[in-house]
Amino acid sequence: MIDLIVRGGQVVTPWGVGDWDVAVEGEKIAAVASPGSIPAEVGRVLDASGMIVVPGGIEPHAHVSAPVAGTNLLTAPPEEVSRSALFGGTTTITDFAIQGPGVDIPAAIQERTDTWKGHSYCDYSHHVMLLGEIPPEIIAQMNDAVVDGFPTFKIFTTNIRPVAGIPVDERRLVGMGHLTGVMEEAVTRGGLMFVHAEDDDIVQYMYNKLIREENTEWQNMHVVHNNMSEDLSFRRVLRVAEWTGAATYFVHVSAKEGVDAIQEARGKGMPIYGETLHNYACFNSDNYKEEDGMKYHTYPSLKSEEDRKSLWEGLIKGGINSMATDEYCTSYAVKTQGRSVLDVTGGHNGAEARVGITFSEGVSKQGMSLQRFVDVTSANAAKIMGYYPRKGALAPGSDADIVLIDPSIRKTLSMNDFHIGDYSVWEGRDIIGWPVTTILRGKVVVENGQFHGAGGGGQLIPRKIDQDVLNRPAC
């Protein structure tokens, strides 16, 4: 018996866009077929007339229940983030298992799994984050992580904040030597690198320069975390990737130079990928000048209007593969308590708005194709991170993660449109089109503004990256 048919919408599949029925049996998609052609008893028909029907969104980059730098606080927990994500059409979230001094990779994964298990409304997985000078015995543990379904490994090429204020055992920077070792292991084991790439020499020099000049107001974040830093660091990492053959994904691309570097590497056939953030694509460094303008900040930083436009060009035409958020939800008081480049809190509550903002700004306002929209909000992340084809596709055999977007919605966003936190950088933005219904593994969890998700109903999803993704720019 077919449990659910989504009927009457414009359906976006891996093979094209059409007016098809999507049939669901249990947790899986049973068929995508022409209207009325599925001869079976049906439990429910969901009318999607006038809607765009897409796969559930995949958040590739979130920090959930994570330490807030400079405080003893944590970002919002899985219960809050996952619920709001489902309201916004994201059905799978990927956060970070943090390995550091005294914590090995198995312990880091177990900590994250314990944090999420029984506490998430949506499905989830974890990247492994490797910090500082990574010992050989930790690198050797990467193989078991890949085998266990955690094949993505994140490193930093910067300490991000002023190094003088960071205890040695909490520093993040991974040098080129250790990066080489990690990349070589990733290639051997079927893993993929996630890289936060900034040139730490430039970042630390600029912090010190602004301190000397007594010019440390938060409006200067883009002066510290600047275009030159992104350019040099991306190209340096790419050279190591070229030497080792490692598939590499650059997180939160923020500048034209980053887009250019990725496109050039992909043009050479290298398995290089990149994401940007929806706040980077929709705001620029001028927004820092607003009262409490630090609310827009996510590390590295907003850049110029030219950079912002280049991010959209990469999203629409190619070069940027995914729209992410770097989800890092705190209260407004915590978010705005830092008043200088030395102590601004990064991140914001973005996962709920990601799919809707990308549709409104990309599809409705700039003509992004529906196929490309699905690529950057779901399918590409699924392929790069190893969820595909279980996730990221409306196709027979895939999980029935389905989202209905109403393209006729035209309104100004208010806090009533959000379900997490006490502020949103998207409040006051005019949108065209927004997610209205979300289905997770065959269960309608959001409909008519009401939430029907089951507490703890989210599942940990093991991942395996296709060799094609690891060998060439496959998406």
N, C-alpha and C positions, 0 to 999 in steps of 0.2 A: 504494500500500500504506500502511495505517495502521501507524506505527511503535510506538505506545504507546496503550493505553486505560487510563485511571484509572477503576476501576469499584467501585461499592458504597458510595461515600461520600455525604455530604450536601453538595451542591455549591452554592456561592454565586456567582451570576451577576448581571449588571446588571439582569436582568428578574425575579429572584427566587431562591428557595432550593428545591432539589429533589433527588431521588435520580436523578441522571443519570450517563451515561457521558461522559467527556471524552476525545475522540480527538485524538491528536497525529500530525501528519505533518511530518517534518523539524523545524524550529524553531517551527512555528506550530500553533495549535489549529485542527483541521480541522472539528470538530463538537462540539456539546454536545447529547446526544440521550437519549431514554429507553433504559433498559437493554436491551441485546441488539439494538438497532435499527440498528446500524451494520454493514451487510453487506460486510465487507471482510476480507482477510487481515490479521492483526495480528501485529506483531513480538513484543510483550510486553503482557500484561495485569497491571496493578499493582492488587492488592486493597486497596481503601480502606475496607473494611467497618468501621463504627464510627467513621470519621474525618470531620472537617470539612475540605472541600476548598475552598481559597481562592486568589486570585491571589497571586503573590509579593509580598512587602512592598517598599515603596519608602521608603527613608530620605531625607527631604527636607533634612537639615541635618547635615552631618558635616565635621569638620576632620581631614583625613588627611595625614600627613607635613607637618604644620603647625608653625610655630615655637611653642615653649612659652614663654610670657611670662616674662621674667626669667632665662632660661637660654639656653644655646646648643644646646639639644636640640630634637628634633622629636617630634611625636606618632607613634603607630604607623603603619607604611607600608601601602600598598594590599594587599600580600600578606596581612598579618595581619588587617586589618579586613575585607576582602572574604570571606576564608575563614570567619571567625567569624560574619559576617552571614548567610552561606548556612546555616550550622548553625542559626541562629535564624529562618530563614524569610524573610529579606530578600534579594531578588535584584537590587536596583538601589540604588546609593548616589549621592547628589549632594553634592559638596563645593564648594570655593571657589577660583576663580582670582583672585588678589589683585593689584589694580592699586594702585599707590602712586607716590610720587616716583621718577622715573626709569624707571618701568615703565608701558607703555601697555597697552591692553586686549588687542591681539593677542599681545603677549609674555606677558601673564599667562595667557591661555588656552593658549598653546603650552607654557608651563612645567608647567601642570597636566596637559595631555595627555601630555607626556613622562613625568611622574611615574607616571601610571596605565597607559599603553599597554604591554602585555606583562607587567604586574605584578599584574593584578587577576583574581580568580576570578569575580567577579560583574560585571554591567553597571554603567555609571557615566555621569555627566555633571557639569558644573560650573556653578555660579552665578558671575557676575562680581561681585567685591567692590570697591567704590569707596571710597577713603579721603580724608578731609580736605577741603581746598579743591580741588574737582575742576575742572581747566582746561577751557575750551570745546573744545579740540581732543580731549580725552578724551571728553567728552559726545558729540561728533560721531562717535566710533568705536562708539557703542552700536548704530547701525544695522547695521554689518557683523557685529557679534556676534549680533544677532537673526537675520540672514540665514544665518549659519553654524550656527545651531541652539543658541545660548546666550541665551535671551530673558529671563533673570531677573537682576536687579541688586540687590545688597545694599548698604545703607548703615547707619551708626551715628549716632545722635543723642547719643552720649556717648563719652568716652574710656575709660570703664569703670573704669580704675585711677586712682590719684592722678596728676593731670596734671603735678605737679612732677617726677615721676620718669620722664616720657616725653619723649624727644627730639622736637623740633618736627616733624621729617619722619616720625615714626612715629605721630603722633596720628591718631585715627580719626574724630573728630567731624565730621559733615557738617552745616553750618549750614542754616537754613531757606531761605536764598537759593539755595544750591547744590542743595539738595533739590528746590526748585521747578524749577530747570533740568533736573535729571535726570528728574523726573517728567514734565515736558512732552515731553522727548525720548522717554521710554518710551511715552507715549500715542501719539505720532506714529508710532513704529516697531513697535508691537505687542509691547512689553516689559511686564514686571510687576515691581513693586518688592518686595524683601524688606527689612524694616526691623527693626533692633535698636533699640527705642525706650525710652530712659530720659532723664529730664531731667538734663542734665549739671550744671546749676547746683546742683540739690539733691544729687546724688551727690558732687560735689566739696566742697560745704559740709559734708555729713555726715562725709566723711573728715576734714576739718580740725577739725570739732567733736569728734570722738572722739579725735583726736590731742591737742587741748588738754586734754581731760578724762582723758587717759591711760587710755582705755577701748577699746583697739583689738583686743581678743581676737577670734579668728575667729568666735566665737559671735554677734557683732554684725553679720554680713554683711547680714542683712535690715533692719537699722537704716539702713545706708548705701543699699542698693539697695531702696528702700521702696515702699510702695503709692502714696504721693503721686507719686513720680517716675514710676511706670508710668501713673497716671491722667493727669497733665498731658502727658506726652510722647505718649501714644497720641492724645489728643484734639487736640493741636497738629498731629501728622502727619496726622490725619484731615481737619483743616481744609485743609491743603495739598492732600491727595488730592481733596477736594471741589472746590477751586478749579481744579485741573488735570485732573480726571477720571481720575487714574491708578489702576489696579488695584493693590492693596497687600496684602501678606501680612506679618503681624506674627509674627516668630519668638519662640520660647520665652515665650509668655504665662505669667505667673507669679502674677497677682493677680486677684481678683474684679473690680477696677476695669478691668482690661484686657479681661476677658470681656464686661463690660457695654458698654464702648465699642465693641467689635466688633459686638455684637448690635444696638446702636442704629444704627450706620452701615449694617449690612446691612438693617435694617428700613426705611431710607430708600432702599433700592435700590442702594446703592453696592457696587462690586465689591471688597469687603473680606474678607480671609481671615485665619485665625490658626492657629498650632500651639501646643501645649504640649509638655512633655517628660515622659517616663514617671517620672523621679525627682521632678519637681514634683508629679505627680499621686499619688505614693505616699508621699512623705515631707513633713515640714513643718519649720519653723525650730527646733522643739524638738530635732530630730535633731542640730543643730549642737552641742548641749550634751554629746553623747556623747564619750568618749575618741576622739581622731582624728576628730571629727565633721565636720571640713572635707572628709572624703572624699565627702560628699553634695553638695558645692557645685558648682553650675554658674551662671555669671553670666546674669542679674542675681542672683537668690538664691531659695532656698526662702522661702515666706511662712507664714502662719498655717494652722491646721487649717481654718478657714472658707474660706480661699482655695483650699486643696487640694480641698475638696469642690466648690467652684464650678467648678474645672477639669474634674472628672468630669461635673458637670451639663452643662457646655458640650460635652464630648466625646459624651455619650450623647444629649442632647436637641437639640444644635445650637448653633452659635456658635463652637465650636472645630472646625476642619476636619481637623487632622492630629495624629497622635502622632509626635513626633520625638525625637531624643536629644541633639543637639549633641555628637555623638561626638568625644571628645578624649582618646585613650587614652595614658596614661603609666604608669610603674611606681608602686607604692604609695609608695615612698620619695620620688619626685618629687611625687606628689599630696599628701603629708602634710608636706612640708618647710616650707611656709608656715604660720606660726602666728598671723598677725594679719590683720585686714581689708585690710592694705596689700599683702600678698604671697601670699594663698591662690591656689592653682592651680585653675582652673575645669575642668569637664568630667570625663568618666570613660568607661570602655569599655562603652557602652550599646547599640550597634547589635544585638548578638547577642540581647539580652534583650527588645528592643522589642515584637516580635510576640507572644511568649509572655506577657509581663507584661500587655500590653493585653488578651489573651484571658482570662487568669486573673482579673485584677482587674475587667475590664469585663464580659465575657460571663458567666463562671462565678459571680462574686461579686455583680455588680450588675445582671445581666439585660440588658446591652447586646444589641441584636439582632445577628444574624450579618451582616445587610446593613450595619448601621452600623459594625460591627467592620471589615469590608472597606473601607468608606469612609475610616475614620480611619487605617488602616495601609497603604493602597495606593491606592484609586481616586481619592480627593480630591487627594492629592499628584500623582498622574499627570495629572489634569485641570488643576490649577492651574499646574503646571510645564511642561506641554506634552508629556508622554509618552503621553497617552491618545489613541486606544485601543490603541496598540501594547503599552503596559504598563498594569497596573492593572485588567484585566478577564479573566474566563474567558469568552471569546466567540470565535466563528470569525474567523480572521484575526489575532487577537492573538498576541503571543509566548507560547509555552507555558511561562510562568513559573508554576509550580503548587506549592502547599504543602499538606501534609497535617498537620492538627493532631489529636492524640489527646486528646479531652476527658476520658478516663477516668484520665489520669495525675494522681496526687495524691502529692506528695512535698515535702520541704524541699530547696530548692536548695543545692548545695554547689559548690565550685570545680571538681569533676569534671564539672559541667554546662556549663562555659564553656571556650572555646578561644582566649582571648586574655588577656594580662595576668596579673599575680600577685595580683589582688584583684578583688572585685566588690561593689558596694553591695547586690546582690541575694542574696548568700550568706546563708543562714539564713531566707529567705522561703519561706513555704508557698504552693504554687501548685496550681491545679486546671486541667489542660490545658496542653499544650506542643507546639510543632512537632516532628515526627519525620522528615518526608521533604520534601526540597526538589528541585524540578525547574527547571532554568534552560534556557530555549529548547529544551525537549524532551529534555534530558539529565538523568538522575537524578544529582544531585551530592551529596546526603546521604541515606543510608538505613541504618537499623539501627545508628545511631551511627557509621557509617563515612563518610569523605569520599572522593568520587570526582571532584571538580572538576579541571579542567585548568588548570595554571598559565598565566597570561596569556590565559585563554579568555574573559575579560570583554570586552565591546564598549563603545565610546563611542557613546552614543545621542543623535543630534541631536533637538532638541525644537522644537515650534511650538505656541504657545498659541492655543486656539480663541477667536475673537472674542467668543463668548458669555461666556466666563470673564472677559474684559477689560471687558465692558460692564455686567455685573450680578452679583449673588452667585449664581453658577451651580451651586455644589455646597456 
